[in-house]
């Protein structure tokens, strides 16, 4: 993933929340990554704003680390266009400096798991990112959205509004995903996995 650095002072981290642009997609399962990265910015009294590289971004600090928060405003399947450009602009040379927060069909609604590298599980956003950064070894924070009733209805499932019960679970999961991304930055991915991968969603929360 080594790339030419365009900035005089590279940043330490690039944290990307995946989703689709447009108000019609806000609050859908596919946009939980966007919600988490926006929350990280809001915790610092900041927000993602329009810029170059096909993304909304925010330059901030997490602990002592310089971090760029980003939401690609391409559609999900083209997320890698923005992520590749951002990685070059901000001097993100190693996959361990890139954290991607995304929805995960293979986890129950509300579950949050941290993962270092690995397969793409059929996720088109991850597939696009991998194609542009030329590695699968970047870090992921996976937010469970549950499986659709049938494989053919996968797109409808992730793009639809959620039930009240699942909405409560996903609201908590977005908070946990933001916590997990911050923990990766401040304490490392192993510490984040120990802390968050043992949790199970509470349906009564």
MDAnalysis code that builds the backbone (N, CA, C; Angstrom):
import MDAnalysis as mda
import numpy as np

u = mda.Universe.empty(615, n_residues=205, atom_resindex=np.repeat(np.arange(205), 3), trajectory=True)
u.add_TopologyAttr("name", ["N", "CA", "C"] * 205)
u.add_TopologyAttr("resid", np.arange(1, 206))
u.add_TopologyAttr("resname", ["UNK", "UNK", "UNK", "UNK", "UNK", "UNK", "UNK", "UNK", "UNK", "UNK", "UNK", "UNK", "UNK", "UNK", "UNK", "UNK", "UNK", "UNK", "UNK", "UNK", "UNK", "UNK", "UNK", "UNK", "UNK", "UNK", "UNK", "UNK", "UNK", "UNK", "UNK", "UNK", "UNK", "UNK", "UNK", "UNK", "UNK", "UNK", "UNK", "UNK", "UNK", "UNK", "UNK", "UNK", "UNK", "UNK", "UNK", "UNK", "UNK", "UNK", "UNK", "UNK", "UNK", "UNK", "UNK", "UNK", "UNK", "UNK", "UNK", "UNK", "UNK", "UNK", "UNK", "UNK", "UNK", "UNK", "UNK", "UNK", "UNK", "UNK", "UNK", "UNK", "UNK", "UNK", "UNK", "UNK", "UNK", "UNK", "UNK", "UNK", "UNK", "UNK", "UNK", "UNK", "UNK", "UNK", "UNK", "UNK", "UNK", "UNK", "UNK", "UNK", "UNK", "UNK", "UNK", "UNK", "UNK", "UNK", "UNK", "UNK", "UNK", "UNK", "UNK", "UNK", "UNK", "UNK", "UNK", "UNK", "UNK", "UNK", "UNK", "UNK", "UNK", "UNK", "UNK", "UNK", "UNK", "UNK", "UNK", "UNK", "UNK", "UNK", "UNK", "UNK", "UNK", "UNK", "UNK", "UNK", "UNK", "UNK", "UNK", "UNK", "UNK", "UNK", "UNK", "UNK", "UNK", "UNK", "UNK", "UNK", "UNK", "UNK", "UNK", "UNK", "UNK", "UNK", "UNK", "UNK", "UNK", "UNK", "UNK", "UNK", "UNK", "UNK", "UNK", "UNK", "UNK", "UNK", "UNK", "UNK", "UNK", "UNK", "UNK", "UNK", "UNK", "UNK", "UNK", "UNK", "UNK", "UNK", "UNK", "UNK", "UNK", "UNK", "UNK", "UNK", "UNK", "UNK", "UNK", "UNK", "UNK", "UNK", "UNK", "UNK", "UNK", "UNK", "UNK", "UNK", "UNK", "UNK", "UNK", "UNK", "UNK", "UNK", "UNK", "UNK", "UNK", "UNK", "UNK", "UNK", "UNK", "UNK", "UNK", "UNK", "UNK"])
u.atoms.positions = np.array([
    [0.826, -1.213, 0.000],
    [0.000, 0.000, 0.000],
    [0.857, 1.258, 0.000],
    [2.161, 1.133, -0.098],
    [3.026, 2.310, -0.076],
    [2.701, 3.216, -1.258],
    [2.509, 4.496, -0.964],
    [2.098, 5.435, -1.986],
    [2.861, 6.740, -1.800],
    [2.934, 7.512, -2.873],
    [3.638, 8.785, -2.804],
    [2.885, 9.747, -1.892],
    [3.586, 10.330, -0.931],
    [2.981, 11.257, 0.028],
    [2.859, 12.634, -0.606],
    [1.679, 13.217, -0.547],
    [1.448, 14.526, -1.151],
    [1.506, 15.656, -0.138],
    [1.393, 15.331, 1.144],
    [1.371, 16.373, 2.162],
    [2.730, 16.454, 2.838],
    [3.114, 17.674, 3.265],
    [4.398, 17.838, 3.945],
    [4.416, 17.061, 5.250],
    [3.286, 17.036, 5.950],
    [3.190, 16.320, 7.220],
    [2.113, 15.252, 7.107],
    [2.505, 13.992, 6.951],
    [1.502, 12.934, 6.819],
    [0.665, 12.795, 8.094],
    [-0.534, 12.295, 7.926],
    [-1.394, 11.991, 9.062],
    [-1.124, 10.566, 9.528],
    [-1.538, 10.275, 10.767],
    [-1.291, 8.949, 11.335],
    [-2.349, 7.936, 10.914],
    [-3.599, 8.404, 10.751],
    [-4.717, 7.497, 10.534],
    [-5.698, 8.060, 9.525],
    [-6.311, 7.158, 8.775],
    [-7.462, 7.474, 7.938],
    [-8.591, 6.541, 8.367],
    [-9.684, 7.122, 8.860],
    [-10.843, 6.350, 9.316],
    [-11.997, 6.644, 8.373],
    [-12.473, 5.619, 7.705],
    [-13.484, 5.762, 6.663],
    [-14.775, 5.073, 7.096],
    [-15.878, 5.784, 7.027],
    [-17.187, 5.187, 7.252],
    [-17.906, 5.023, 5.926],
    [-18.362, 3.815, 5.636],
    [-18.973, 3.548, 4.334],
    [-20.483, 3.762, 4.349],
    [-21.014, 4.056, 3.176],
    [-22.443, 4.246, 2.991],
    [-22.699, 4.802, 1.608],
    [-23.925, 5.185, 1.354],
    [-24.303, 5.828, 0.100],
    [-24.636, 7.289, 0.360],
    [-24.322, 8.186, -0.584],
    [-24.656, 9.600, -0.404],
    [-26.141, 9.851, -0.638],
    [-26.663, 10.889, -0.029],
    [-28.060, 11.259, -0.249],
    [-28.924, 11.019, 0.970],
    [-29.853, 11.946, 1.204],
    [-30.709, 11.858, 2.388],
    [-31.564, 10.595, 2.397],
    [-31.875, 10.083, 1.214],
    [-32.738, 8.899, 1.156],
    [-32.066, 7.660, 1.729],
    [-30.730, 7.699, 1.873],
    [-30.011, 6.541, 2.409],
    [-29.657, 6.696, 3.885],
    [-29.806, 7.899, 4.425],
    [-29.501, 8.109, 5.841],
    [-30.428, 7.242, 6.686],
    [-29.871, 6.578, 7.675],
    [-30.674, 5.740, 8.543],
    [-30.897, 4.333, 8.037],
    [-30.319, 3.991, 6.878],
    [-30.423, 2.619, 6.381],
    [-29.271, 1.780, 6.939],
    [-29.404, 0.472, 6.826],
    [-28.363, -0.429, 7.332],
    [-27.026, -0.180, 6.635],
    [-27.081, 0.132, 5.342],
    [-25.854, 0.307, 4.571],
    [-25.054, 1.518, 5.040],
    [-25.686, 2.453, 5.752],
    [-25.018, 3.699, 6.120],
    [-24.599, 3.767, 7.581],
    [-24.545, 2.636, 8.256],
    [-24.115, 2.674, 9.656],
    [-22.659, 3.110, 9.779],
    [-21.830, 2.810, 8.793],
    [-20.440, 3.264, 8.833],
    [-20.342, 4.770, 8.771],
    [-21.147, 5.372, 7.900],
    [-21.201, 6.829, 7.823],
    [-21.605, 7.420, 9.171],
    [-22.624, 6.837, 9.801],
    [-23.096, 7.351, 11.088],
    [-21.999, 7.293, 12.140],
    [-21.209, 6.230, 12.132],
    [-20.154, 6.081, 13.138],
    [-19.048, 7.103, 12.951],
    [-18.628, 7.333, 11.716],
    [-17.538, 8.285, 11.501],
    [-18.020, 9.717, 11.757],
    [-19.289, 9.997, 11.457],
    [-19.844, 11.312, 11.787],
    [-19.899, 11.516, 13.294],
    [-20.175, 10.448, 14.035],
    [-20.211, 10.531, 15.493],
    [-18.824, 10.817, 16.062],
    [-17.799, 10.199, 15.508],
    [-16.430, 10.472, 15.973],
    [-16.120, 11.953, 15.808],
    [-16.524, 12.533, 14.687],
    [-16.317, 13.969, 14.477],
    [-17.128, 14.789, 15.474],
    [-18.399, 14.429, 15.676],
    [-19.276, 15.191, 16.571],
    [-18.758, 15.192, 18.000],
    [-18.138, 14.103, 18.420],
    [-17.576, 14.044, 19.771],
    [-16.483, 15.087, 19.972],
    [-15.946, 15.593, 18.890],
    [-14.897, 16.613, 18.952],
    [-15.421, 17.977, 18.519],
    [-16.748, 18.103, 18.526],
    [-17.410, 19.336, 18.103],
    [-17.004, 19.727, 16.688],
    [-16.857, 18.724, 15.841],
    [-16.499, 18.941, 14.450],
    [-17.491, 18.189, 13.572],
    [-17.394, 18.400, 12.281],
    [-18.266, 17.673, 11.362],
    [-17.535, 17.441, 10.048],
    [-18.021, 16.468, 9.321],
    [-17.462, 16.182, 8.005],
    [-17.946, 17.238, 7.024],
    [-17.037, 17.756, 6.213],
    [-17.395, 18.786, 5.243],
    [-16.899, 18.392, 3.860],
    [-17.525, 18.991, 2.859],
    [-17.175, 18.671, 1.475],
    [-15.763, 19.148, 1.163],
    [-15.069, 18.344, 0.401],
    [-13.719, 18.702, -0.013],
    [-13.382, 18.014, -1.311],
    [-12.101, 17.835, -1.526],
    [-11.665, 17.135, -2.723],
    [-11.725, 15.625, -2.487],
    [-11.347, 14.893, -3.503],
    [-11.182, 13.438, -3.407],
    [-12.487, 12.685, -3.211],
    [-13.600, 13.259, -3.657],
    [-14.890, 12.554, -3.652],
    [-15.291, 12.078, -2.255],
    [-15.078, 12.919, -1.263],
    [-15.402, 12.520, 0.108],
    [-15.709, 13.739, 0.965],
    [-16.539, 13.524, 1.995],
    [-16.654, 14.466, 3.102],
    [-15.575, 14.093, 4.102],
    [-14.842, 15.082, 4.596],
    [-13.714, 14.778, 5.472],
    [-13.660, 15.712, 6.669],
    [-12.887, 15.302, 7.647],
    [-12.618, 16.108, 8.839],
    [-11.222, 15.759, 9.331],
    [-10.357, 16.750, 9.437],
    [-9.025, 16.550, 10.001],
    [-9.102, 16.823, 11.497],
    [-8.681, 15.869, 12.304],
    [-8.865, 15.991, 13.747],
    [-7.748, 15.277, 14.487],
    [-7.901, 15.206, 15.800],
    [-6.990, 14.427, 16.637],
    [-7.795, 13.432, 17.459],
    [-7.241, 12.244, 17.587],
    [-7.778, 11.230, 18.489],
    [-6.653, 10.901, 19.451],
    [-6.793, 11.346, 20.693],
    [-5.657, 11.278, 21.603],
    [-4.550, 12.174, 21.075],
    [-3.363, 11.616, 20.928],
    [-2.223, 12.382, 20.414],
    [-2.021, 12.184, 18.918],
    [-2.930, 11.469, 18.274],
    [-2.741, 11.079, 16.877],
    [-3.522, 11.987, 15.930],
    [-2.900, 12.332, 14.821],
    [-3.581, 13.085, 13.771],
    [-4.371, 12.105, 12.914],
    [-5.644, 12.367, 12.763],
    [-6.510, 11.448, 12.029],
    [-7.382, 12.212, 11.043],
    [-7.651, 11.575, 9.934],
    [-8.606, 12.085, 8.957],
    [-9.835, 11.184, 8.997],
    [-10.993, 11.774, 9.215],
    [-12.263, 11.059, 9.158],
    [-12.859, 11.300, 7.779],
    [-13.444, 10.269, 7.180],
    [-13.937, 10.437, 5.813],
    [-15.178, 9.601, 5.546],
    [-16.056, 10.164, 4.712],
    [-17.214, 9.452, 4.171],
    [-17.202, 9.644, 2.664],
    [-16.893, 8.593, 1.899],
    [-16.899, 8.724, 0.437],
    [-18.292, 9.092, -0.069],
    [-18.365, 10.072, -0.967],
    [-19.655, 10.469, -1.529],
    [-19.852, 9.883, -2.919],
    [-19.023, 8.919, -3.256],
    [-19.343, 8.017, -4.353],
    [-20.402, 7.054, -3.820],
    [-20.984, 6.262, -4.663],
    [-21.829, 5.205, -4.133],
    [-20.944, 4.099, -3.586],
    [-21.529, 3.242, -2.759],
    [-20.786, 2.215, -2.038],
    [-19.826, 1.450, -2.942],
    [-20.299, 1.047, -4.115],
    [-19.498, 0.199, -4.992],
    [-18.263, 0.890, -5.541],
    [-18.184, 2.224, -5.411],
    [-17.035, 2.981, -5.909],
    [-16.256, 3.634, -4.771],
    [-16.436, 3.163, -3.556],
    [-15.791, 3.781, -2.390],
    [-14.277, 3.854, -2.531],
    [-13.692, 2.877, -3.187],
    [-12.240, 2.839, -3.314],
    [-11.660, 4.016, -4.064],
    [-12.440, 4.616, -4.985],
    [-11.943, 5.799, -5.689],
    [-11.550, 6.883, -4.700],
    [-12.442, 7.149, -3.746],
    [-12.172, 8.178, -2.747],
    [-11.088, 7.743, -1.773],
    [-11.153, 6.510, -1.307],
    [-10.201, 6.054, -0.289],
    [-8.781, 6.049, -0.838],
    [-8.601, 5.609, -2.072],
    [-7.269, 5.621, -2.666],
    [-6.698, 7.026, -2.760],
    [-7.528, 7.983, -3.179],
    [-7.073, 9.371, -3.280],
    [-6.737, 9.944, -1.909],
    [-7.576, 9.669, -0.928],
    [-7.323, 10.175, 0.425],
    [-6.049, 9.583, 1.009],
    [-5.828, 8.293, 0.793],
    [-4.618, 7.659, 1.310],
    [-3.375, 8.316, 0.725],
    [-3.407, 8.632, -0.554],
    [-2.250, 9.299, -1.170],
    [-2.085, 10.713, -0.632],
    [-3.189, 11.444, -0.528],
    [-3.099, 12.840, -0.087],
    [-2.556, 12.953, 1.341],
    [-2.982, 12.052, 2.210],
    [-2.638, 12.180, 3.626],
    [-1.486, 11.286, 4.063],
    [-0.799, 10.675, 3.127],
    [0.388, 9.905, 3.476],
    [0.101, 8.646, 4.264],
    [-1.007, 7.988, 3.950],
    [-1.355, 6.729, 4.619],
    [-0.666, 5.611, 3.843],
    [0.517, 5.227, 4.301],
    [1.374, 4.315, 3.545],
    [1.180, 2.852, 3.904],
    [0.670, 2.583, 5.100],
    [0.567, 1.204, 5.579],
    [-0.897, 0.834, 5.797],
    [-1.267, -0.417, 5.511],
    [-2.664, -0.819, 5.712],
    [-3.122, -0.694, 7.155],
    [-2.182, -0.792, 8.103],
    [-2.536, -0.680, 9.521],
    [-2.913, 0.738, 9.915],
    [-2.756, 1.705, 8.996],
    [-3.165, 3.088, 9.260],
    [-4.570, 3.388, 8.747],
    [-5.181, 2.433, 8.078],
    [-6.505, 2.619, 7.485],
    [-7.532, 1.788, 8.243],
    [-8.570, 2.457, 8.750],
    [-9.681, 1.792, 9.439],
    [-10.948, 2.036, 8.631],
    [-11.645, 0.968, 8.280],
    [-12.896, 1.073, 7.529],
    [-14.041, 0.568, 8.410],
    [-15.051, 1.402, 8.607],
    [-16.234, 1.038, 9.394],
    [-17.364, 0.737, 8.411],
    [-17.954, -0.457, 8.518],
    [-18.930, -0.858, 7.502],
    [-19.990, -1.788, 8.078],
    [-21.074, -1.921, 7.340],
    [-22.150, -2.843, 7.692],
    [-21.720, -4.272, 7.377],
    [-22.239, -5.223, 8.147],
    [-21.836, -6.626, 8.001],
    [-23.058, -7.537, 8.104],
    [-23.398, -8.185, 6.995],
    [-24.547, -9.091, 6.970],
    [-24.333, -10.330, 7.828],
    [-23.083, -10.749, 7.984],
    [-22.792, -12.001, 8.687],
    [-22.787, -11.864, 10.205],
    [-23.099, -10.677, 10.712],
    [-23.212, -10.468, 12.157],
    [-24.653, -10.095, 12.495],
    [-25.143, -10.492, 13.671],
    [-26.515, -10.140, 14.051],
    [-26.655, -8.638, 14.265],
    [-27.856, -8.108, 14.128],
    [-28.054, -6.668, 14.305],
    [-27.513, -6.181, 15.649],
    [-26.677, -5.146, 15.576],
    [-26.138, -4.549, 16.788],
    [-24.791, -5.068, 17.224],
    [-24.324, -6.178, 16.655],
    [-23.001, -6.692, 17.016],
    [-21.924, -5.804, 16.406],
    [-20.818, -5.653, 17.113],
    [-19.671, -4.892, 16.617],
    [-18.425, -5.738, 16.801],
    [-17.682, -5.929, 15.723],
    [-16.462, -6.724, 15.770],
    [-15.337, -5.983, 15.058],
    [-14.143, -6.086, 15.619],
    [-12.945, -5.497, 15.031],
    [-12.171, -6.597, 14.323],
    [-11.662, -6.279, 13.150],
    [-10.965, -7.282, 12.346],
    [-9.758, -6.648, 11.681],
    [-8.661, -7.381, 11.617],
    [-7.457, -6.930, 10.919],
    [-7.314, -7.748, 9.647],
    [-7.546, -7.122, 8.499],
    [-7.425, -7.817, 7.231],
    [-8.486, -8.880, 7.057],
    [-8.183, -9.857, 6.198],
    [-9.112, -10.955, 5.973],
    [-9.915, -10.788, 4.703],
    [-10.916, -11.655, 4.538],
    [-11.728, -11.663, 3.330],
    [-12.685, -10.489, 3.256],
    [-13.389, -10.418, 2.135],
    [-14.270, -9.286, 1.863],
    [-15.736, -9.610, 2.104],
    [-16.067, -10.880, 2.305],
    [-17.432, -11.320, 2.622],
    [-18.470, -10.780, 1.641],
    [-18.069, -10.625, 0.383],
    [-19.004, -10.155, -0.629],
    [-19.389, -8.696, -0.523],
    [-18.671, -7.910, 0.283],
    [-19.024, -6.502, 0.489],
    [-18.426, -5.667, -0.641],
    [-19.279, -5.022, -1.421],
    [-18.801, -4.295, -2.591],
    [-17.953, -3.081, -2.241],
    [-18.245, -2.442, -1.113],
    [-17.416, -1.320, -0.692],
    [-16.003, -1.762, -0.369],
    [-15.880, -2.865, 0.365],
    [-14.552, -3.394, 0.683],
    [-13.836, -3.853, -0.580],
    [-14.569, -4.457, -1.489],
    [-13.962, -4.914, -2.744],
    [-13.370, -3.731, -3.508],
    [-14.099, -2.626, -3.564],
    [-13.614, -1.440, -4.265],
    [-12.387, -0.851, -3.573],
    [-12.427, -0.770, -2.247],
    [-11.273, -0.244, -1.506],
    [-10.047, -1.108, -1.748],
    [-10.212, -2.413, -1.663],
    [-9.093, -3.330, -1.872],
    [-8.483, -3.139, -3.254],
    [-9.313, -2.938, -4.260],
    [-8.811, -2.749, -5.619],
    [-7.974, -1.483, -5.746],
    [-8.292, -0.468, -4.941],
    [-7.594, 0.812, -5.067],
    [-6.394, 0.943, -4.136],
    [-6.386, 0.260, -3.012],
    [-5.226, 0.343, -2.109],
    [-4.331, -0.887, -2.239],
    [-4.768, -1.853, -3.046],
    [-3.943, -3.009, -3.426],
    [-3.570, -3.902, -2.252],
    [-4.441, -3.986, -1.271],
    [-4.235, -4.899, -0.148],
    [-5.557, -5.096, 0.574],
    [-5.704, -6.261, 1.227],
    [-6.864, -6.506, 2.086],
    [-6.493, -6.391, 3.561],
    [-5.290, -5.940, 3.854],
    [-4.776, -5.998, 5.222],
    [-5.162, -4.805, 6.085],
    [-5.990, -3.899, 5.579],
    [-6.424, -2.761, 6.388],
    [-7.370, -3.248, 7.492],
    [-7.602, -2.377, 8.464],
    [-8.394, -2.723, 9.645],
    [-9.872, -2.432, 9.388],
    [-10.731, -3.230, 10.008],
    [-12.174, -3.032, 9.826],
    [-12.886, -3.006, 11.177],
    [-13.893, -2.185, 11.269],
    [-14.864, -2.233, 12.366],
    [-16.187, -2.606, 11.715],
    [-16.679, -3.794, 12.032],
    [-17.853, -4.371, 11.372],
    [-19.081, -4.187, 12.259],
    [-20.128, -3.621, 11.700],
    [-21.375, -3.406, 12.429],
    [-22.417, -4.374, 11.877],
    [-22.887, -5.275, 12.728],
    [-23.845, -6.273, 12.285],
    [-25.196, -5.675, 11.932],
    [-25.715, -6.067, 10.773],
    [-27.055, -5.631, 10.361],
    [-27.970, -6.826, 10.104],
    [-27.456, -8.047, 10.310],
    [-28.270, -9.240, 10.139],
    [-28.453, -9.633, 8.686],
    [-28.868, -10.864, 8.495],
    [-29.053, -11.397, 7.147],
    [-30.468, -11.127, 6.637],
    [-30.621, -10.945, 5.316],
    [-31.966, -10.829, 4.743],
    [-32.660, -12.183, 4.757],
    [-33.952, -12.185, 4.497],
    [-34.696, -13.443, 4.506],
    [-34.257, -14.358, 3.374],
    [-33.732, -13.792, 2.289],
    [-33.187, -14.592, 1.197],
    [-32.024, -13.842, 0.568],
    [-31.122, -14.582, -0.065],
    [-29.944, -13.978, -0.677],
    [-30.332, -12.952, -1.737],
    [-31.421, -13.225, -2.443],
    [-31.847, -12.345, -3.522],
    [-32.302, -10.984, -3.008],
    [-32.635, -10.907, -1.723],
    [-33.139, -9.648, -1.163],
    [-32.074, -8.895, -0.378],
    [-30.800, -9.220, -0.605],
    [-29.717, -8.572, 0.128],
    [-29.687, -7.071, -0.061],
    [-29.848, -6.608, -1.315],
    [-29.810, -5.166, -1.575],
    [-30.975, -4.464, -0.893],
    [-32.171, -5.041, -0.984],
    [-33.329, -4.441, -0.315],
    [-33.103, -4.354, 1.192],
    [-32.475, -5.380, 1.744],
    [-32.250, -5.438, 3.193],
    [-31.362, -4.292, 3.656],
    [-30.216, -4.092, 2.995],
    [-29.270, -3.081, 3.478],
    [-29.710, -1.664, 3.133],
    [-30.576, -1.515, 2.133],
    [-30.995, -0.175, 1.725],
    [-32.336, 0.244, 2.313],
    [-32.947, -0.627, 3.089],
    [-34.262, -0.318, 3.648],
    [-34.147, 0.264, 5.053],
    [-35.208, 0.928, 5.475],
    [-35.285, 1.417, 6.852],
    [-35.424, 0.233, 7.801],
    [-34.975, 0.420, 9.010],
    [-34.946, -0.693, 9.957],
    [-36.153, -0.631, 10.886],
    [-36.459, -1.773, 11.498],
    [-37.534, -1.826, 12.483],
    [-37.136, -1.037, 13.725],
    [-38.116, -0.734, 14.559],
    [-37.820, 0.017, 15.789],
    [-36.832, -0.746, 16.668],
    [-37.029, -2.064, 16.775],
    [-36.127, -2.879, 17.601],
    [-34.709, -2.840, 17.044],
    [-34.564, -3.084, 15.728],
    [-33.232, -3.076, 15.134],
    [-32.627, -1.681, 15.156],
    [-33.469, -0.657, 15.048],
    [-32.969, 0.713, 15.096],
    [-32.299, 0.997, 16.434],
    [-32.908, 0.522, 17.518],
    [-32.310, 0.696, 18.843],
    [-30.971, -0.021, 18.931],
    [-30.928, -1.253, 18.432],
    [-29.679, -2.016, 18.446],
    [-28.603, -1.327, 17.616],
    [-28.967, -0.812, 16.455],
    [-27.979, -0.192, 15.578],
    [-27.503, 1.150, 16.124],
    [-28.376, 1.881, 16.811],
    [-27.936, 3.128, 17.449],
    [-26.832, 2.844, 18.466],
    [-27.020, 1.804, 19.270],
    [-25.995, 1.417, 20.242],
    [-24.745, 0.942, 19.518],
    [-24.925, 0.186, 18.439],
    [-23.785, -0.343, 17.695],
    [-22.955, 0.769, 17.068],
    [-23.605, 1.805, 16.586],
    [-22.869, 2.939, 16.017],
    [-21.990, 3.583, 17.083],
    [-22.523, 3.744, 18.293],
    [-21.723, 4.275, 19.406],
    [-20.519, 3.374, 19.682],
    [-20.770, 2.058, 19.733],
    [-19.689, 1.111, 20.007],
    [-18.660, 1.104, 18.885],
    [-19.117, 1.217, 17.644],
    [-18.186, 1.234, 16.518],
    [-17.286, 2.461, 16.568],
    [-17.857, 3.600, 16.938],
    [-17.036, 4.801, 17.110],
    [-16.028, 4.598, 18.232],
    [-16.483, 4.002, 19.343],
    [-15.567, 3.685, 20.446],
    [-14.448, 2.762, 19.971],
    [-14.808, 1.752, 19.183],
    [-13.828, 0.771, 18.722],
    [-12.778, 1.413, 17.828],
    [-13.210, 2.271, 16.911],
    [-12.254, 2.951, 16.036],
    [-11.308, 3.834, 16.844],
    [-11.850, 4.540, 17.829],
    [-10.998, 5.380, 18.680],
    [-10.019, 4.524, 19.483],
    [-10.465, 3.363, 19.951],
    [-9.588, 2.472, 20.711],
    [-8.473, 1.924, 19.834],
    [-8.773, 1.602, 18.583],
    [-7.725, 1.166, 17.657],
    [-6.627, 2.214, 17.576],
    [-7.022, 3.463, 17.450],
    [-6.051, 4.549, 17.316],
    [-5.247, 4.741, 18.596],
    [-5.910, 4.732, 19.733],
    [-5.230, 5.088, 20.985],
    [-4.533, 3.917, 21.666],
    [-5.045, 2.688, 21.462],
    [-4.495, 1.542, 22.188],
    [-4.088, 0.374, 21.299],
    [-4.400, 0.442, 20.015],
    [-4.003, -0.615, 19.100],
    [-5.134, -1.574, 18.778],
    [-4.980, -2.272, 17.650],
    [-6.048, -3.153, 17.173],
    [-6.239, -4.360, 18.082],
    [-5.164, -4.888, 18.662],
    [-5.309, -6.050, 19.541],
    [-6.140, -5.703, 20.771],
    [-5.881, -4.531, 21.346],
    [-6.661, -4.094, 22.505],
    [-8.124, -3.894, 22.122],
    [-8.359, -3.340, 20.937],
    [-9.738, -3.132, 20.491],
    [-10.456, -4.461, 20.291],
    [-9.768, -5.450, 19.737],
    [-10.400, -6.761, 19.550],
    [-10.731, -7.401, 20.891],
    [-9.818, -7.287, 21.843],
    [-10.092, -7.859, 23.170],
    [-11.289, -7.186, 23.825],
    [-11.418, -5.896, 23.636],
    [-12.488, -5.158, 24.304],
    [-13.844, -5.339, 23.629],
    [-13.874, -5.334, 22.307],
    [-15.159, -5.271, 21.609],
    [-15.621, -6.597, 21.021],
    [-14.709, -7.506, 20.742],
    [-15.136, -8.740, 20.075],
    [-15.818, -9.728, 21.006],
    [-15.798, -9.456, 22.303],
    [-16.473, -10.341, 23.257],
    [-17.894, -9.884, 23.555],
    [-18.256, -8.700, 23.080],
    [-19.579, -8.156, 23.374],
    [-20.643, -8.809, 22.498],
    [-21.839, -8.917, 23.032],
    [-22.992, -9.368, 22.266],
    [-24.073, -8.301, 22.361],
    [-24.817, -8.079, 21.265],
    [-25.885, -7.067, 21.321],
    [-26.964, -7.439, 22.316],
    [-27.481, -6.444, 23.004],
    [-28.537, -6.656, 23.996],
    [-29.877, -6.274, 23.377],
    [-30.731, -7.240, 23.051],
    [-32.010, -6.912, 22.412],
    [-32.941, -6.109, 23.295],
    [-32.668, -6.068, 24.599],
    [-33.523, -5.321, 25.522],
    [-32.981, -3.936, 25.832],
    [-31.861, -3.566, 25.146],
    [-31.234, -2.271, 25.438],
    [-32.164, -1.136, 25.024],
])
